[in-house]
């Protein structure tokens, strides 16, 4: 599958001796990348890569691990500052300074510190003597040259950002790809001035949301029609593979290093997410790390007098996911592990047709259905669950088969028990990823509450003490409630505070955060939501994070280490075989 010949043969030795043996005698073109003294981590993507709304930052000072960013910042592309002519940027902006997060308007923490600092610590040990650790090589240099809301071709060598068909509101100078290449040139020049070698070990890709179409397909460009899901995903798959090849080739021309530069991608929420996995399956130099639905969203991020959008990550979420990426990068480059995310291999109907069994590829068994760390995904219907733990079964007419229970059958196998046996004359498919976190009850009263930071607030009252049910949701800092109605009557609001008294549960929200300013009404049933689709299936990966939750706005987990379990990828319409096969 994955051909890692560049790394497998030499990576372990290279990594063990990088900090204690000179590589001057080895010709530049033949020397392993990971043996260099300064190693680049080159990032590209849209808003989740540039730290949109990831505020307040949680890594504001030098961590003492000896990693770098440019003096200009991690975000090297800046609108209005030589965006289309990166070669004209002042040289003094490209000296190496300690890697820290910086705030730029609504942009904050990125994955950079989690990524680079976890890699450095993993390679050289967990020494608490940061003075000594900072002196040792390799020094990782993180750089990002993208922008939020960009299509893949806008970030590419094609650079559609300057196309006259692009809306004026999106013509922000372009130059993203050229900036990334110029960053590499600047890094090599600076490293050589310091008497050190420079190469790029990994490309980090965090893009795809912009290409998602309103009907679940892929939109290739802002002026093109949406492609249906299968065709669009194939288009995005091929585009991403081509992007990696060109990016790798152009960067290697600058650095002089041999061998392909591998790309590591997250799973985008939306149709491009499955296309990214398709690309990883086809290109041995693309690795899918996994999803990011388990990390806290920017709905917890308060800045400029408002809260962030759930599609973005909080500052802790960015740093946490950076460590998740670093874990996979290290395993692939250091040990040659053929990495696969937690994903289904096959599903089949049990002989009595009352359950479906699903076999998974599990990075670190056993499987766990975790409804403690992440709230249990569920939406109940009269005879069972419309979805449970993220799983949903539909027939070829898209009718839902009610789920009764989901159980771990073995370290790599789950069983989905059904309320009614599946029909013999129908075909079925399995999906994973829904936003529902259970029904909470009926609104019995609505009342005004004291203003918060000069903002009017409202309280929704529900009979019964349901605080224990809400603990996993509150642990994340915020969750949504909705009346599940449609059109102009649809109401949704984020809840950040819950209280109980005299058998009544009270949910508090700021009025301005209501969806379309639509009010709730007494008698409506409330359903809890997370900000995006998710599920509860993870593995048992024991790797430890180096960082802890730092932002007290992130629920009750402040001070706890980030867990580095691997969570199941989101998937849609996995065919369910009528019987178990050897395939």
Secondary structure by P-SEA (a helix, b strand, c coil): ccccccccccaaaaaaccccccccccccccccccccccccccccccccccccccccccccccccccccccccccccccccccccccccccccccccccbbbbbcccccccaaaaaaaaaaaaacccccaaaaaaacccbbbbbbccccccccccccccccccccccccccccccaaaaaaaaaaaaaaaaaaaacbbbbbcbbbbbbcccccccccccccccccccccaaaaaaaaaaaaaaaaaaaaaaaaaaaccccbbbbbbccccccaaaaaaaaaaccccccccccccccccccccccccbbbbcccccaaaaaaaaaaaaaaaaaaaacccccccccccbbbbcccccbbbbbbbcccccccccccccccccccccccccccccbbbbccccccccccccccccccbbbbbbcccccccccbbbbcccccccccccccccccccccccbbbbbbbbcccccccaaaaaaacccccccccccccbbbbbbcbbbbcccbbbbbbbcccccccccccccbbbbbbccbbbbcccccccccccccccccccccccccccccccccccccccbbbcccccc
